[in-house]
Amino acid sequence: MPRDYKKWFCGTLIATAGNVAFTVALQWTATAHGGVAAGLVLACGVLPQMILLLIGGAVADRVGPRRVMIITLAAMVSVALSLSAIAALVGTSVPLLVLYSTIAGTINGFHLPASSSMVRRLVNQDQLPRAHATQKAGQQIAAFAGAPLGGVLAAAGGLASAALIDAAAFAVVVIALLSVRPDFTPAPAERPTSLRQDVRSGIRLAARDPLLRPSLLVMAATAAFFAPVGPLLIPLLVRMHEWEATAVGWILAAQSVAFFIVAALVSRRGALNRLGPTSAAGIVIMGVGVVGIALTPNLALAIVAASAGGLGYGVAATHLTPLVINASPPSHLSRTTATMAIAQNLSVITTFVGSGGLAETVGPATIALVDGLLLTAIGIAALGARPFRQA
């Protein structure tokens, strides 16, 4: 891998661990004010981010992702330091948490599209699957380290100390960015375009490109029916079977470990040549794993099924995301990653609400079974699009 990518990768590992630790402390602090307050804090972080993603992608494609990220990360350092000082002096009131979450979500609306396109700008096109898999495996390790650190910080030093750690982690990425030179050449334009026209151009590309369109649809549909399984349906299934609460941890851990193994293997040996068919096969395996979780009354078999689901998730994620990014022209990379994030998040939000309500009506096993069968069908149907099948 290029040296600039290695610098970027190490910086983002530290940032991920610090941000996960802070997020755990923030959630713990918010829940002290009740469930409604905690939900409000989380929502205020997501909504402005979702609204601004396409605009943030257009800005990054226009002025360069490195410049956008340096500005947004510097802003996050300032905001985190301010939060730490205020929390230490006057406490962590709900208005303070809501204000911080809103500001952070607004900044992330510009930061995330730029950040998501950086890997492609730091490596060659044929290196992207390995680089992406390395990043995914590293994020898993950083999350494993950051989550318990967040719990310790929340218990010992409170949100003020966690915010200091978060500010330091963001500062590390700024230092890494100052030492790298990602590939970026503004697209030549015969006549100046407005930011609104740039946003529309990104949407048109996603809607009309023969490979991007089916790839994004497959990604959104897969996220819609797989995302609710871990945080929502598995805990409900454990309660339905009257297993111990630790069963949730074992099942989710099996899924995460399987995902990590696949990401590590792809990072080491590279992705398979046929990104489209391999992604579809991974989605089918995900579906089979979810069906197994839904049908088995035995905890050991549920852990095996979760491992299969994590294996399929790893295969799909390490091949489908590089496929989408490589299909985008360099001039639209940040807008494509923004569209990808919106497609996934909107579908996930919709199915989270729907799955929770339906699970109370027909039972979590039925919903998990339907999700698994739909995932299997999505994987098979994906091969019906010739550009996707041939990618």
Stockholm file with secondary structure:
# STOCKHOLM 1.0

chainA/1-391         MPRDYKKWFCGTLIATAGNVAFTVALQWTATAHGGVAAGLVLACGVLPQMILLLIGGAVADRVGPRRVMIITLAAMVSVALSLSAIAALVGTSVPLLVLYSTIAGTINGFHLPASSSMVRRLVNQDQLPRAHATQKAGQQIAAFAGAPLGGVLAAAGGLASAALIDAAAFAVVVIALLSVRPDFTPAPAERPTSLRQDVRSGIRLAARDPLLRPSLLVMAATAAFFAPVGPLLIPLLVRMHEWEATAVGWILAAQSVAFFIVAALVSRRGALNRLGPTSAAGIVIMGVGVVGIALTPNLALAIVAASAGGLGYGVAATHLTPLVINASPPSHLSRTTATMAIAQNLSVITTFVGSGGLAETVGPATIALVDGLLLTAIGIAALGARPFRQA
#=GR chainA/1-391 SS CCHHHHHHHHHHHHHHHHHHHHHHHHHHHHHTTCHHHHHHHHHHHHHHHHHHHHHHHHHHHHHCHHHHHHHHHHHHHHHHHHHHHHHHHHCCCHHHHHHHHHHHHHHHHHHHHHHHTHHHHHSCGGGHHHHHHHHHHHHHHHHHHHHHHHHHHHHHTHHHHHHHHHHHHHHHHHHHHHTCCCCCCCCCCSSCCCHHHHHHHHHHHHHHCTTHHHHHHHHHHHHHHHTTIIIIIHHHHHHHHTCCTHHHHHHHHHHHHHHHHHHHHHHHHCCCSCHHHHHHHHHHHHHHHHHHHHHCCCHHHHHHHHHHHHHHHHHHHHHHHHHHHHHSCGGGHHHHHHHHHHHHHHHHHHHHHHHHHHHHHHCHHHHHHHHHHHHHHHHHHHTTSHHHHHC
#=GC SS_cons         CCHHHHHHHHHHHHHHHHHHHHHHHHHHHHHTTCHHHHHHHHHHHHHHHHHHHHHHHHHHHHHCHHHHHHHHHHHHHHHHHHHHHHHHHHCCCHHHHHHHHHHHHHHHHHHHHHHHTHHHHHSCGGGHHHHHHHHHHHHHHHHHHHHHHHHHHHHHTHHHHHHHHHHHHHHHHHHHHHTCCCCCCCCCCSSCCCHHHHHHHHHHHHHHCTTHHHHHHHHHHHHHHHTTIIIIIHHHHHHHHTCCTHHHHHHHHHHHHHHHHHHHHHHHHCCCSCHHHHHHHHHHHHHHHHHHHHHCCCHHHHHHHHHHHHHHHHHHHHHHHHHHHHHSCGGGHHHHHHHHHHHHHHHHHHHHHHHHHHHHHHCHHHHHHHHHHHHHHHHHHHTTSHHHHHC
//
